[in-house]
Each structure stands twice: as C-alpha cells, then as structure tokens.
C-alpha cells in the first residue's frame, strides 16, 4: 500500500474494531474514554465472538495501520459500494480466524455444524476448542482512505442485505453457504 494516501481510523470505526480484540491495553483506555466508551462498552465489544488480533502483535486499533506496509497483498477487490477490500499476508501470525471453509473442517467437526438465522441470513456455526491461528489481515477502506473494518483472516463478503446488488448478493450467499463461524467452547 506504499505510495497511497495514509489510512485513518475514525472514532466510530475504533469502537467497531474493538470486537476483533480480546483485550485492550490499559494505556489505551484513556483514548477510548475520550471517544465516549466506558469500561462496560469496551468489555462488551471485546467479548464479541469472532476473529481476534494477537495482543502481543496488535495492542490497539492504531497498530493495524503500522502493520499494513509489512504485509504482502494476496487478495484485493473493489466492492460495489466503492470500498476496497485487501487481504495481506505476513511472515508471522497476527491473530486467530473465526471463519473457516466447510472444506477445512474434519468430518467429525462437520457433524457439529449448526445453523442459526443472523441478520436475515441462515449462517453456519461450529463449536471448537479454539480459533485457528492466521498470518492474514483483511482490511476494508473507503474512498477517503478511512479504515471501515479490519480483522485477522481471509476476506469474507458482507452478509447479504436487501439493498445489495443482485450479483454481489449471489456471491455473498455462495460464500456464506460454504463457510462456518467458529464459536469457542468454554
């Protein structure tokens, strides 16, 4: 991403990105308080199941920007809404991935798959003892080079929604029919 406009993160996006952190460095909490978050909101965001950044590599949302120039682009797509999604690969693990292809599950894991309706889409879930480590980072930016979202792991299209362009909706349904969210067993 060298030679391009520097990425920025808005306060709204910082709050969204917290769902991909399992914990937040205490020295960063004052910044979160400044944007209107309290300890309950921070804990709630960090408790959302899904892909999580390795706290040894990425301690706060701003660290994502510093990581971008160190990765190699392995996937890039211009989304119909004008956003640009990029998946970068690193020589080290950056976190854990909360989505897998059904083909990546063992036959015994496939037997554990359940389905549940989320945001109007029937999604697949599997309970496993832990998420799988990943050396990939997917980020989505808008036309103003603002970070829309970022998470460890491969690109996943948005869940289908009513206003979605038909071709995009077909691709999204195909993806979500063949992928599963991992829920970690406690």
ABEGO torsion letter per residue (X at the ends): XBGBBBBBBBAAAAAAAAAABABBBAAAAAAAAAAGBBAAAAAAAAABBEBBBBAAABABAAAAAAAAAABBBABBBBBAAGBBBBBBBBABBAEBBABBBAAABBAAAAAABBBBBBGGBBBBBBBBABBBBBABBBBBBBAAGBBABBBBEBBBBBBBBAABBAAAAAAAAAAAAABBBBBBBX
